Amino acid sequence: MDMLMGDQIAAAHLTDWRKLAQGLHARYLIDDFGAGARFVVAVGEAGDALGHHPRVSIGTGYVDLELVSDDAIYRDDDGTEYVVEWVTQQDVDLARRITSIAADHGLDADPASVSETELGLDTARSATIAPVWAALLTGSAESQGRGSPGDEIRDATVRVPNLWFEETDAHEAPRQRFHLEVYVAPEAVEQRIAAALAAGGTVVDDSDSPSLTVIADQDGNRGVIATKG
C-alpha cells in the first residue's frame, strides 16, 4: 500500500492518535492490568479481521499502541519505488477501529503523553559505518536499511531505538556527532521545551519550531524535540 503523507493523515482526524516518526501512536489509560489485557484482546481480534496488528506495550495505568506498516510504498522524485516502514491506509482504518473499541471499554486516550525516541548520528560515511552499528545494536546485518531507503538501522523486534544518519561534510575537528531525536505530540512540545529550559538547557535553533527545536545542555550536548517524522 502507498505510504500516506502528513496532510492525508491529518485529514483522517484520528483524535486519539498522533503521528510520530514512522508510525501512529496512542496511549489509553487503564485502571488495572486486567482491564488492559481485555482491551488488548479486543484490539487483537480487530487486527485479525483486518490482517494487521499494532505494536503493544502494557504498563502501570496505560496501554501504548503503535501502528505502522512494514510494506508501505515510497516513490522518490524519479519514480523509483522503495518498500519502507510508514503509515498506510490500513493503519488509519485500524486506528479508527481501536478508538471505537476503547470507547466500548470506557477507556480514555492520553494523546499528549505519547513519545518516540530515535538516535541521530552525523557522518559523511553512513554506508561505511552503518554495518558496525547494525552489528552493535541488533546483531543482524539485515537491520541496515530495513524499512528505509537509506542506511538507517531498524531492529525488527523494536528492542532498541532506530538509528539514522545525518549526512554532513567530512571534517577533522572533534564535535558532537550523536544526538537524541525526541518526538512528542504537538500539544506537548511547548511544555517539553519549557521543562528543558527550566532545567538549564538553552535553545540552539528554533528556526523550524514547533516541528523541530534544537536544545543544548550546559556542556553543549544537543538534542532535538520534534513533532513529526
ChimeraX attribute file (.defattr): number of C-alpha atoms within 10 A of each C-alpha:
attribute: neighborCount
match mode: 1-to-1
recipient: residues
	/A:1	15
	/A:2	17
	/A:3	21
	/A:4	18
	/A:5	11
	/A:6	12
	/A:7	8
	/A:8	13
	/A:9	19
	/A:10	13
	/A:11	8
	/A:12	12
	/A:13	12
	/A:14	17
	/A:15	13
	/A:16	20
	/A:17	25
	/A:18	26
	/A:19	26
	/A:20	22
	/A:21	22
	/A:22	19
	/A:23	22
	/A:24	24
	/A:25	25
	/A:26	26
	/A:27	26
	/A:28	23
	/A:29	19
	/A:30	22
	/A:31	11
	/A:32	12
	/A:33	15
	/A:34	10
	/A:35	17
	/A:36	24
	/A:37	14
	/A:38	12
	/A:39	21
	/A:40	21
	/A:41	11
	/A:42	16
	/A:43	23
	/A:44	18
	/A:45	12
	/A:46	17
	/A:47	18
	/A:48	11
	/A:49	11
	/A:50	13
	/A:51	11
	/A:52	16
	/A:53	21
	/A:54	22
	/A:55	12
	/A:56	15
	/A:57	13
	/A:58	16
	/A:59	12
	/A:60	11
	/A:61	14
	/A:62	21
	/A:63	21
	/A:64	21
	/A:65	23
	/A:66	22
	/A:67	25
	/A:68	24
	/A:69	24
	/A:70	18
	/A:71	17
	/A:72	20
	/A:73	19
	/A:74	19
	/A:75	13
	/A:76	9
	/A:77	6
	/A:78	6
	/A:79	8
	/A:80	9
	/A:81	14
	/A:82	15
	/A:83	19
	/A:84	22
	/A:85	21
	/A:86	26
	/A:87	27
	/A:88	24
	/A:89	17
	/A:90	18
	/A:91	23
	/A:92	21
	/A:93	14
	/A:94	21
	/A:95	25
	/A:96	17
	/A:97	15
	/A:98	23
	/A:99	21
	/A:100	13
	/A:101	17
	/A:102	19
	/A:103	12
	/A:104	10
	/A:105	15
	/A:106	14
	/A:107	20
	/A:108	15
	/A:109	21
	/A:110	15
	/A:111	20
	/A:112	17
	/A:113	16
	/A:114	22
	/A:115	21
	/A:116	18
	/A:117	19
	/A:118	16
	/A:119	17
	/A:120	19
	/A:121	17
	/A:122	18
	/A:123	18
	/A:124	15
	/A:125	14
	/A:126	19
	/A:127	15
	/A:128	10
	/A:129	13
	/A:130	21
	/A:131	20
	/A:132	14
	/A:133	18
	/A:134	22
	/A:135	15
	/A:136	11
	/A:137	18
	/A:138	19
	/A:139	13
	/A:140	17
	/A:141	16
	/A:142	15
	/A:143	23
	/A:144	25
	/A:145	19
	/A:146	19
	/A:147	23
	/A:148	19
	/A:149	16
	/A:150	14
	/A:151	21
	/A:152	23
	/A:153	29
	/A:154	25
	/A:155	21
	/A:156	14
	/A:157	8
	/A:158	10
	/A:159	10
	/A:160	15
	/A:161	15
	/A:162	19
	/A:163	24
	/A:164	22
	/A:165	22
	/A:166	15
	/A:167	12
	/A:168	13
	/A:169	8
	/A:170	10
	/A:171	9
	/A:172	5
	/A:173	6
	/A:174	6
	/A:175	9
	/A:176	11
	/A:177	14
	/A:178	17
	/A:179	16
	/A:180	17
	/A:181	23
	/A:182	20
	/A:183	24
	/A:184	25
	/A:185	23
	/A:186	17
	/A:187	13
	/A:188	16
	/A:189	21
	/A:190	14
	/A:191	10
	/A:192	15
	/A:193	20
	/A:194	12
	/A:195	12
	/A:196	16
	/A:197	15
	/A:198	10
	/A:199	11
	/A:200	10
	/A:201	19
	/A:202	18
	/A:203	16
	/A:204	15
	/A:205	13
	/A:206	12
	/A:207	10
	/A:208	10
	/A:209	14
	/A:210	16
	/A:211	18
	/A:212	20
	/A:213	20
	/A:214	20
	/A:215	20
	/A:216	18
	/A:217	16
	/A:218	10
	/A:219	7
	/A:220	12
	/A:221	15
	/A:222	20
	/A:223	20
	/A:224	23
	/A:225	22
	/A:226	25
	/A:227	24
	/A:228	19
	/A:229	13
